[in-house]
């Protein structure tokens, strides 16, 4: 390598190091780098991405007789509803946390108990109660066009819900 290339390389490296030092010094002097506004998922985003898949998976696990997974998913669904309510305490002037709790707490407790007992009839009733509660909540928040139902197919599911073989 020629000495001119070495000098040019060292000069480039020095300029780069100075730029980094200036950026750090600027940040140290209270000049924060611009940031994008934080993304806030809407209630709809959360329902479509964390609630509906768990609702569906809960049913599919029961259909496959995977009671352990059904109990696990009932717990996940309960937690997910809590997170939605904390992320959006109100929708319009409606206290969303309270509404969610009023329609989900009992059916989710019943689902967990039915899964633990491997009781298909009790599970089906609790699942129906939960689904009805979801639709009542949609009506109460002026979203009656959003209707939840018992899943009828596994067409869009990429998870195997059968219990693991021992």
VEXKE-152112 format. One record per atom (N, C-alpha, C): x, y, z. Coordinates in nm, 2 decimals, padded with zeros to 4 digits, m for minus. Layout:
N
> u v w
> X Y Z $
...
***
This chain:
166
> u v w
> 00.08 m00.12 00.00 $
> 00.00 00.00 00.00 $
> 00.09 00.12 00.00 $
> 00.05 00.22 m00.08 $
> 00.14 00.34 m00.09 $
> 00.12 00.43 00.03 $
> 00.22 00.51 00.06 $
> 00.21 00.60 00.18 $
> 00.10 00.70 00.16 $
> 00.06 00.74 00.04 $
> m00.05 00.83 00.02 $
> m00.18 00.77 00.06 $
> m00.19 00.64 00.03 $
> m00.32 00.56 00.06 $
> m00.32 00.55 00.21 $
> m00.21 00.52 00.28 $
> m00.21 00.51 00.42 $
> m00.25 00.64 00.49 $
> m00.20 00.75 00.44 $
> m00.23 00.88 00.50 $
> m00.38 00.91 00.48 $
> m00.43 00.88 00.36 $
> m00.57 00.90 00.33 $
> m00.66 00.81 00.42 $
> m00.62 00.69 00.44 $
> m00.70 00.59 00.52 $
> m00.70 00.64 00.67 $
> m00.58 00.69 00.72 $
> m00.57 00.74 00.85 $
> m00.66 00.87 00.87 $
> m00.65 00.95 00.76 $
> m00.73 01.07 00.77 $
> m00.88 01.04 00.77 $
> m00.93 00.95 00.69 $
> m01.07 00.91 00.69 $
> m01.11 00.85 00.83 $
> m01.02 00.77 00.89 $
> m01.05 00.71 01.02 $
> m01.05 00.82 01.12 $
> m00.97 00.92 01.11 $
> m00.97 01.03 01.21 $
> m01.09 01.11 01.20 $
> m01.14 01.14 01.07 $
> m01.26 01.22 01.05 $
> m01.38 01.14 01.11 $
> m01.38 01.01 01.09 $
> m01.49 00.92 01.14 $
> m01.49 00.93 01.30 $
> m01.37 00.92 01.35 $
> m01.36 00.92 01.50 $
> m01.40 01.06 01.56 $
> m01.37 01.16 01.49 $
> m01.41 01.30 01.53 $
> m01.56 01.31 01.52 $
> m01.62 01.26 01.42 $
> m01.77 01.26 01.40 $
> m01.84 01.19 01.52 $
> m01.79 01.07 01.55 $
> m01.84 01.00 01.66 $
> m01.83 01.08 01.79 $
> m01.71 01.13 01.82 $
> m01.68 01.21 01.94 $
> m01.78 01.33 01.95 $
> m01.80 01.40 01.83 $
> m01.89 01.51 01.83 $
> m02.03 01.47 01.86 $
> m02.07 01.36 01.81 $
> m02.21 01.31 01.84 $
> m02.23 01.28 01.98 $
> m02.13 01.21 02.04 $
> m02.13 01.18 02.18 $
> m02.13 01.31 02.27 $
> m02.05 01.40 02.23 $
> m02.04 01.53 02.31 $
> m02.17 01.60 02.30 $
> m02.23 01.61 02.18 $
> m02.35 01.67 02.16 $
> m02.46 01.61 02.25 $
> m02.46 01.48 02.25 $
> m02.56 01.41 02.34 $
> m02.53 01.44 02.48 $
> m02.41 01.45 02.52 $
> m02.38 01.48 02.66 $
> m02.42 01.62 02.70 $
> m02.43 01.71 02.60 $
> m02.47 01.85 02.63 $
> m02.62 01.87 02.62 $
> m02.69 01.76 02.62 $
> m02.84 01.77 02.63 $
> m02.91 01.77 02.49 $
> m02.83 01.75 02.39 $
> m02.89 01.75 02.26 $
> m02.93 01.61 02.22 $
> m03.05 01.57 02.25 $
> m03.10 01.43 02.22 $
> m03.12 01.42 02.07 $
> m03.09 01.30 02.03 $
> m03.12 01.27 01.89 $
> m03.27 01.26 01.87 $
> m03.32 01.30 01.76 $
> m03.47 01.29 01.73 $
> m03.52 01.15 01.74 $
> m03.63 01.13 01.80 $
> m03.69 01.00 01.81 $
> m03.83 01.00 01.75 $
> m03.87 00.88 01.69 $
> m04.00 00.87 01.64 $
> m04.10 00.86 01.76 $
> m04.22 00.90 01.74 $
> m04.32 00.89 01.85 $
> m04.34 00.74 01.88 $
> m04.37 00.71 02.00 $
> m04.39 00.57 02.04 $
> m04.52 00.52 01.98 $
> m04.52 00.40 01.94 $
> m04.63 00.34 01.88 $
> m04.73 00.29 01.98 $
> m04.85 00.33 01.97 $
> m04.96 00.28 02.07 $
> m05.06 00.20 01.99 $
> m05.06 00.07 02.01 $
> m05.15 m00.02 01.95 $
> m05.29 00.02 01.99 $
> m05.38 00.02 01.89 $
> m05.52 00.05 01.92 $
> m05.59 m00.08 01.99 $
> m05.71 m00.06 02.04 $
> m05.78 m00.17 02.10 $
> m05.80 m00.27 01.99 $
> m05.84 m00.23 01.87 $
> m05.86 m00.32 01.76 $
> m05.73 m00.40 01.73 $
> m05.62 m00.33 01.72 $
> m05.49 m00.40 01.70 $
> m05.47 m00.51 01.80 $
> m05.49 m00.48 01.93 $
> m05.47 m00.57 02.03 $
> m05.57 m00.69 02.03 $
> m05.69 m00.66 02.00 $
> m05.79 m00.77 01.99 $
> m05.76 m00.86 01.87 $
> m05.72 m00.81 01.76 $
> m05.68 m00.89 01.65 $
> m05.55 m00.97 01.66 $
> m05.46 m00.92 01.74 $
> m05.33 m00.98 01.74 $
> m05.30 m01.06 01.87 $
> m05.37 m01.03 01.98 $
> m05.34 m01.11 02.10 $
> m05.47 m01.18 02.16 $
> m05.59 m01.12 02.14 $
> m05.71 m01.18 02.20 $
> m05.76 m01.29 02.10 $
> m05.79 m01.25 01.98 $
> m05.86 m01.35 01.89 $
> m05.77 m01.47 01.87 $
> m05.64 m01.47 01.85 $
> m05.57 m01.59 01.83 $
> m05.58 m01.68 01.96 $
> m05.57 m01.62 02.07 $
> m05.58 m01.70 02.20 $
> m05.72 m01.76 02.21 $
> m05.82 m01.69 02.18 $
> m05.96 m01.74 02.19 $
> m05.97 m01.86 02.10 $
> m05.92 m01.84 01.97 $
> m05.93 m01.95 01.88 $
> m05.85 m02.07 01.92 $
> m05.72 m02.05 01.97 $
> m05.64 m02.16 02.01 $
> m05.69 m02.23 02.13 $
> m05.76 m02.16 02.22 $
> m05.82 m02.22 02.33 $
> m05.93 m02.33 02.29 $
> m06.01 m02.29 02.19 $
> m06.11 m02.38 02.14 $
> m06.04 m02.50 02.06 $
> m05.94 m02.47 01.99 $
> m05.88 m02.58 01.91 $
> m05.80 m02.68 02.00 $
> m05.75 m02.63 02.11 $
> m05.68 m02.72 02.21 $
> m05.79 m02.81 02.27 $
> m05.90 m02.76 02.30 $
> m06.01 m02.84 02.36 $
> m06.06 m02.94 02.26 $
> m06.07 m02.90 02.13 $
> m06.11 m03.00 02.03 $
> m06.01 m03.11 02.01 $
> m05.89 m03.08 02.03 $
> m05.78 m03.18 02.02 $
> m05.76 m03.26 02.15 $
> m05.84 m03.23 02.25 $
> m05.82 m03.30 02.38 $
> m05.70 m03.26 02.45 $
> m05.63 m03.15 02.42 $
> m05.51 m03.11 02.49 $
> m05.55 m03.02 02.61 $
> m05.59 m03.08 02.71 $
> m05.64 m03.00 02.83 $
> m05.53 m02.92 02.90 $
> m05.41 m02.97 02.89 $
> m05.30 m02.89 02.95 $
> m05.28 m02.76 02.88 $
> m05.28 m02.77 02.74 $
> m05.27 m02.65 02.66 $
> m05.39 m02.56 02.68 $
> m05.51 m02.62 02.68 $
> m05.63 m02.54 02.70 $
> m05.62 m02.45 02.83 $
> m05.58 m02.52 02.94 $
> m05.56 m02.44 03.07 $
> m05.45 m02.34 03.05 $
> m05.35 m02.37 02.99 $
> m05.24 m02.27 02.96 $
> m05.29 m02.15 02.88 $
> m05.37 m02.18 02.78 $
> m05.42 m02.07 02.69 $
> m05.52 m01.99 02.76 $
> m05.60 m02.05 02.85 $
> m05.70 m01.97 02.93 $
> m05.63 m01.87 03.02 $
> m05.52 m01.91 03.08 $
> m05.44 m01.82 03.16 $
> m05.38 m01.71 03.07 $
> m05.33 m01.75 02.95 $
> m05.27 m01.64 02.86 $
> m05.38 m01.54 02.82 $
> m05.50 m01.60 02.79 $
> m05.61 m01.51 02.75 $
> m05.65 m01.41 02.86 $
> m05.65 m01.46 02.98 $
> m05.69 m01.38 03.09 $
> m05.58 m01.27 03.11 $
> m05.46 m01.30 03.10 $
> m05.35 m01.20 03.11 $
> m05.36 m01.10 02.99 $
> m05.39 m01.15 02.87 $
> m05.40 m01.06 02.76 $
> m05.51 m00.96 02.77 $
> m05.63 m01.01 02.82 $
> m05.74 m00.91 02.84 $
> m05.69 m00.81 02.94 $
> m05.62 m00.85 03.05 $
> m05.57 m00.75 03.15 $
> m05.48 m00.65 03.08 $
> m05.39 m00.69 02.99 $
> m05.30 m00.60 02.93 $
> m05.38 m00.50 02.84 $
> m05.48 m00.55 02.77 $
> m05.56 m00.46 02.68 $
> m05.63 m00.35 02.77 $
> m05.68 m00.39 02.88 $
> m05.75 m00.30 02.97 $
> m05.65 m00.20 03.03 $
> m05.53 m00.24 03.06 $
> m05.43 m00.14 03.11 $
> m05.38 m00.05 03.00 $
> m05.37 m00.10 02.88 $
> m05.32 m00.02 02.77 $
> m05.42 00.09 02.73 $
> m05.55 00.05 02.74 $
> m05.66 00.14 02.71 $
> m05.76 00.14 02.82 $
> m05.74 00.21 02.93 $
> m05.83 00.21 03.04 $
> m05.98 00.25 03.01 $
> m05.99 00.33 02.91 $
> m06.13 00.37 02.86 $
> m06.13 00.37 02.71 $
> m06.25 00.35 02.66 $
> m06.28 00.36 02.52 $
> m06.40 00.45 02.51 $
> m06.37 00.57 02.46 $
> m06.47 00.68 02.46 $
> m06.48 00.72 02.61 $
> m06.60 00.71 02.66 $
> m06.62 00.74 02.81 $
> m06.65 00.61 02.88 $
> m06.63 00.50 02.82 $
> m06.66 00.37 02.89 $
> m06.53 00.31 02.95 $
> m06.54 00.28 03.08 $
> m06.42 00.22 03.15 $
> m06.40 00.08 03.10 $
> m06.30 00.06 03.00 $
> m06.28 m00.06 02.93 $
> m06.23 m00.17 03.03 $
> m06.15 m00.14 03.12 $
> m06.10 m00.24 03.22 $
> m06.21 m00.30 03.29 $
> m06.31 m00.22 03.34 $
> m06.42 m00.28 03.41 $
> m06.51 m00.36 03.32 $
> m06.53 m00.31 03.20 $
> m06.62 m00.39 03.11 $
> m06.55 m00.52 03.08 $
> m06.43 m00.52 03.05 $
> m06.36 m00.65 03.01 $
> m06.37 m00.75 03.13 $
> m06.34 m00.70 03.25 $
> m06.34 m00.78 03.37 $
> m06.48 m00.84 03.39 $
> m06.59 m00.76 03.37 $
> m06.72 m00.80 03.39 $
> m06.77 m00.92 03.30 $
> m06.71 m00.92 03.18 $
> m06.76 m01.02 03.08 $
> m06.66 m01.14 03.07 $
> m06.54 m01.13 03.12 $
> m06.44 m01.23 03.10 $
> m06.40 m01.31 03.23 $
> m06.40 m01.25 03.35 $
> m06.34 m01.31 03.46 $
> m06.41 m01.45 03.50 $
> m06.54 m01.45 03.51 $
> m06.61 m01.58 03.54 $
> m06.59 m01.68 03.43 $
> m06.61 m01.65 03.31 $
> m06.60 m01.75 03.20 $
> m06.45 m01.81 03.20 $
> m06.35 m01.72 03.22 $
> m06.22 m01.77 03.22 $
> m06.18 m01.85 03.34 $
> m06.24 m01.82 03.45 $
> m06.22 m01.91 03.57 $
> m06.29 m02.05 03.54 $
> m06.41 m02.04 03.48 $
> m06.48 m02.17 03.45 $
> m06.40 m02.25 03.34 $
> m06.34 m02.18 03.25 $
> m06.26 m02.25 03.15 $
> m06.14 m02.32 03.21 $
> m06.07 m02.25 03.29 $
> m05.96 m02.31 03.36 $
> m05.99 m02.43 03.44 $
> m06.10 m02.42 03.52 $
> m06.15 m02.53 03.60 $
> m06.19 m02.65 03.51 $
> m06.26 m02.62 03.40 $
> m06.31 m02.73 03.31 $
> m06.19 m02.80 03.25 $
> m06.09 m02.72 03.21 $
> m05.97 m02.78 03.15 $
> m05.90 m02.87 03.25 $
> m05.89 m02.82 03.37 $
> m05.82 m02.90 03.48 $
> m05.89 m03.03 03.50 $
> m06.03 m03.02 03.50 $
> m06.11 m03.14 03.52 $
> m06.13 m03.23 03.40 $
> m06.08 m03.18 03.28 $
> m06.11 m03.25 03.16 $
> m06.26 m03.26 03.13 $
> m06.33 m03.16 03.16 $
> m06.48 m03.16 03.15 $
> m06.52 m03.09 03.03 $
> m06.54 m03.16 02.92 $
> m06.58 m03.10 02.79 $
> m06.71 m03.02 02.79 $
> m06.81 m03.07 02.86 $
> m06.94 m03.00 02.87 $
> m06.92 m02.87 02.94 $
> m06.86 m02.87 03.05 $
> m06.83 m02.75 03.13 $
> m06.75 m02.65 03.05 $
> m06.65 m02.70 02.98 $
> m06.56 m02.62 02.90 $
> m06.64 m02.55 02.79 $
> m06.72 m02.63 02.72 $
> m06.80 m02.58 02.61 $
> m06.90 m02.47 02.65 $
> m06.96 m02.48 02.77 $
> m07.05 m02.38 02.83 $
> m06.97 m02.25 02.86 $
> m06.86 m02.27 02.93 $
> m06.77 m02.16 02.96 $
> m06.72 m02.08 02.84 $
> m06.69 m02.16 02.74 $
> m06.64 m02.10 02.61 $
> m06.75 m02.02 02.55 $
> m06.87 m02.08 02.55 $
> m06.98 m02.01 02.49 $
> m07.01 m01.88 02.57 $
> m07.00 m01.89 02.70 $
> m07.02 m01.77 02.79 $
> m06.92 m01.66 02.76 $
> m06.80 m01.70 02.74 $
> m06.69 m01.61 02.71 $
> m06.72 m01.54 02.58 $
> m06.75 m01.62 02.48 $
> m06.78 m01.57 02.34 $
> m06.90 m01.47 02.35 $
> m07.00 m01.51 02.42 $
> m07.12 m01.42 02.43 $
> m07.07 m01.29 02.50 $
> m06.99 m01.30 02.60 $
> m06.94 m01.18 02.67 $
> m06.86 m01.09 02.58 $
> m06.78 m01.15 02.50 $
> m06.70 m01.07 02.40 $
> m06.80 m00.99 02.31 $
> m06.90 m01.06 02.26 $
> m07.00 m00.99 02.17 $
> m07.08 m00.88 02.25 $
> m07.11 m00.91 02.37 $
> m07.18 m00.81 02.45 $
> m07.09 m00.68 02.47 $
> m06.96 m00.71 02.49 $
> m06.87 m00.60 02.51 $
> m06.86 m00.52 02.38 $
> m06.86 m00.59 02.27 $
> m06.85 m00.52 02.14 $
> m06.98 m00.43 02.12 $
> m07.09 m00.48 02.15 $
> m07.21 m00.41 02.14 $
> m07.21 m00.29 02.24 $
> m07.16 m00.31 02.36 $
> m07.15 m00.20 02.46 $
> m07.06 m00.09 02.42 $
> m06.96 m00.12 02.33 $
> m06.86 m00.02 02.29 $
> m06.89 00.03 02.15 $
> m07.02 00.01 02.10 $
> m07.06 00.05 01.97 $
> m06.98 m00.02 01.85 $
> m06.95 m00.14 01.88 $
> m06.88 m00.22 01.77 $
> m06.95 m00.35 01.75 $
> m07.09 m00.34 01.74 $
> m07.17 m00.46 01.72 $
> m07.14 m00.53 01.59 $
> m07.08 m00.47 01.50 $
> m07.04 m00.53 01.37 $
> m06.93 m00.63 01.39 $
> m06.86 m00.63 01.50 $
> m06.76 m00.73 01.53 $
> m06.82 m00.84 01.61 $
> m06.84 m00.96 01.54 $
> m06.90 m01.07 01.60 $
> m06.80 m01.19 01.61 $
> m06.78 m01.24 01.73 $
> m06.70 m01.35 01.76 $
> m06.78 m01.47 01.77 $
> m06.73 m01.59 01.72 $
> m06.80 m01.71 01.72 $
> m06.70 m01.83 01.75 $
> m06.76 m01.94 01.77 $
> m06.68 m02.06 01.79 $
> m06.61 m02.09 01.66 $
> m06.48 m02.11 01.66 $
> m06.41 m02.14 01.53 $
> m06.47 m02.27 01.46 $
> m06.47 m02.27 01.33 $
> m06.52 m02.38 01.26 $
> m06.42 m02.46 01.18 $
> m06.30 m02.41 01.17 $
> m06.20 m02.48 01.09 $
> m06.06 m02.45 01.14 $
> m05.97 m02.53 01.11 $
> m05.83 m02.51 01.14 $
> m05.75 m02.45 01.02 $
> m05.82 m02.41 00.92 $
> m05.76 m02.37 00.79 $
> m05.64 m02.27 00.81 $
> m05.66 m02.17 00.89 $
> m05.56 m02.07 00.90 $
> m05.47 m02.09 01.03 $
> m05.46 m02.21 01.08 $
> m05.38 m02.23 01.20 $
> m05.26 m02.31 01.16 $
> m05.15 m02.26 01.22 $
> m05.02 m02.33 01.19 $
> m04.97 m02.41 01.31 $
> m05.05 m02.43 01.41 $
> m05.01 m02.50 01.53 $
> m05.08 m02.63 01.54 $
> m05.01 m02.73 01.59 $
> m05.07 m02.86 01.61 $
> m05.12 m02.86 01.76 $
> m05.25 m02.88 01.78 $
> m05.30 m02.87 01.91 $
> m05.32 m03.01 01.98 $
> m05.28 m03.12 01.91 $
> m05.29 m03.25 01.97 $
> m05.20 m03.26 02.08 $
> m05.24 m03.33 02.19 $
> m05.14 m03.34 02.30 $
> m05.02 m03.42 02.26 $
> m04.91 m03.38 02.32 $
> m04.78 m03.45 02.28 $
> m04.79 m03.60 02.32 $
> m04.73 m03.68 02.24 $
> m04.73 m03.83 02.27 $
> m04.63 m03.85 02.38 $
> m04.66 m03.94 02.46 $
> m04.58 m03.97 02.58 $
> m04.47 m04.07 02.54 $
***
